[in-house]
């Protein structure tokens, strides 16, 4: 698919239907995260969903107000469908190929952001146990998906 900004992500298996905001990089070089529980955001430094390479969408699992957009991301399973609606009106349909939970200090950077020979999608959120010292979750949940249809 040609480049077109994503505007909505749907993950029917966990009830996600979210608009998308843009995410860039923080001053320390890490990807920004959405400033609130909703919506999810897409990383503008990666391909758009449907383009060759790994598109990246991130969201929180919870917030001070309660569950957030990716509250149930750890429940996504292989073969689940993810649909991304794009600014040009097309939809990129992805099928989940694998999922994983990774310690923050063992984040699979190359697998998430590295070159691909196909159109891929990565959904990212926090997970695992809460660290009361850092006030962050200890792990990240990553869903790896591949483009299966475009309309």
N, C-alpha and C positions, 0 to 999 in steps of 0.2 A: 504494500500500500504506500501511497505517497505521504509525505509529512502533513499531519493535521493535528492540531492540539486536541487532547482528550478533554471532554467536558463532563462525563458521567461514567461511573463504574458500578456494575451490578454483579453481585455474587449471590445468586438465588439460593444456594444451599445453606447460607447463613443469614439470609435476609438483608444483605447489604444493597442499598440503592442510594448512592451518594454523588452529589456534584463534586467536581474536582477544582482545587486551587493550584496555583503554580508554586513550586518549591525550587529554590536555588541552593547555593552553598553558603554555609556560615563562614565567618572570618577564619576559623581554624581548619577549613577545608572539608568539614563534614557536611553531609546533606542536611538541609533544613528539615524540620518537621512542622506539621500544621500547628498553629498557635492555640487551637482549641480542640474540643472533642470531635467536632464535625466542621467541615467536610474532610475527606481524604485529600491528598495532594499528589501531583505528579511531578517528577523530577525533570526540569527543563533541560538539564545537561545530558540527557540520554535520548535515544530515539523516541518518537511518539509511538503509542501502541499501534501495531500493525506494520511499522517500518522494520527493516532489517536491523536486528540487534535487540538488546534487552531494554524494554521500557520499564520504568520503575514507578510504582505508586505506593505511598506510605500513609499510615494513619495510626491513631492511638487506639489502645484497647480499653482504656478507662480515663477518667478525668475527675476532678474534684466534684463534679455534678453527677457522676455515675458512669455507666457503660458508654463507650465511645464507638466510633464508626467500625473499627475492626475488633470489637469485643470478643467475637467468636472466631477470629482468624485461625486459631489453632485447631478448629474443628473442620476446616476445609480438607477434602480428601482427593486423592488421585482420581482423575476423570471428571471432577466437578467442572462446571462451566463458569467462565468469567466473561462478561460482555462489557466492552468499552465503547461508548458513543463518542464520536469525534466531531470537531467543530464543522467539518464539511458535510455532516449528516450521515456519514457512513458508520458502520458498526464493525468493530474487530472482535471476533469471537475466539476465545482461548479455552483450551482444555488443560487442567492441572496435570502436570507430569510428575511432580514430587513436592514434598514439603519438608521443612526441617526446623529444628529449634537449636540455636547456636549461642554459646556464651558470647557476651559482647566482645571479649578479648580474642575470640576465635571466629569472628564474623567472616563468612565466605565471600570476601570482596571480589575476587576474580570471577567466581561463579555468578555473582549478582550483576556486576558491571562490565565484565569482560566481553569481548567480541563474540558474536554468534553468527552462524551461517543461515539463520532463519529468524523470523520475527518471534520474539519472546516477551514475556511479561513477568515481572517480579512484584509481588505484594509483600510489604514489610511492615511489621509492628513489633512492639516489645512483647515479652512473655517471660515465663519462668517465675521465679520467686521475687518478691519485693525486697530490695536492700534498704533497710531503714537508715543506714549511714549516708549513702549517696542519694537516697530518695528517688531511685530509678529501679526499673526491673533489671535483673541480672542477664537476661537473654534477649534474643531477637527471634521472632517467628518469620520465616521466609517461605512464600509460596512461589514455586516455579511453574510457569505455564507456557504453552506453545500455541501459536495462531493456527486455528483449524478452519476458519471461515471468515469471509469479509462480505458485507453487503451494504 
